[in-house]
Amino acid sequence: LLAVKEPIPYSGNPLDRMSGRRTDAAWLSERLGDPSSRFLPLWRMQVLVKQGHEPDLAWARRGVCECMTPDPGPVLLGEREGVTHFAVDLSTLSDPLDALGLGGEARFAEPHAVVAGLPLGSAGIVAQARGLLTWHARHRFCGTCGEPTRSADAGHVRRCPSCSAEHFPRTDPVVIMLPVRGDQCLLGRQPAFPKGMWSALAGFLEPGETIEEAVRREVAEESGVRVGAVRYRASQPWPFPASLMIGCLADAESEAIEVARDELEDARWFGRDELARALAGKHPEMFVPPPMAIAHHLIRSWLSDA
Ligand SMILES: [Zn+2]
């Protein structure tokens, strides 16, 4: 079923998440004090990367905890080959590179600017770390009673001391889909897209909605096209800040397009040959998103079905 052949960026996190150890205070304290443990610094949701020819994440040693934001403190990411990995938030520092003594060796970068060059697993760790730290930054107060909450269980829960509510990290599901009809598939253009770029339609799932229902609703709302069967293809963590892209192909049951101008600038059907050229970068007028985006893999997957 999974006809997506290439690994999708932000997937493939190599860490064992060690979820059974998150409540083990003695283990955590021992791992936090171990000189081999590694800490991924994030600053205002930018990630620390090495300068140089082979870009990768830059990990700090335990000393970095002296300048981290105390809430949430070190957030457990997981283990690999006996080495424990944490994420720390340095957002309250005005000059984090100076505080780390790292000027010249590393820099903070937006994930989008560097992910294409990172090893696959490293991008997966960025998705995990960014999702968790953003969640902490945005959930300082209890959604039930409004009092301040505290990070617990190695950064995987926030507890409210006032009403005892527990709050867990969020992932926001988004459906992204390629409606197909015979040898054609439907793509759209958002007004913010670079000139010439077309991509798959997408939208957030709403409460009380299945994936299939969300696909049908979004396609109908944005393009006026009616969709029947929906086939799941692949998913992608999307750390902006913490979405999960659920990639589907959808059988279109109508052809006429009525574009919702508040969401899309345009939508139209594309043939296989046209999209094969666009994917190869050889179409004179249009292009599709790069391999960083799951839309690229959905298009490639549909083309390989023929
Ligand atoms: Zn509360």
Residues whose N, C-alpha, C, O or C-beta is under 5 A from the ligand:
A	BS01	ZN	C142 T144 C145 G146 E147 C160 S162 C163 S164 A165
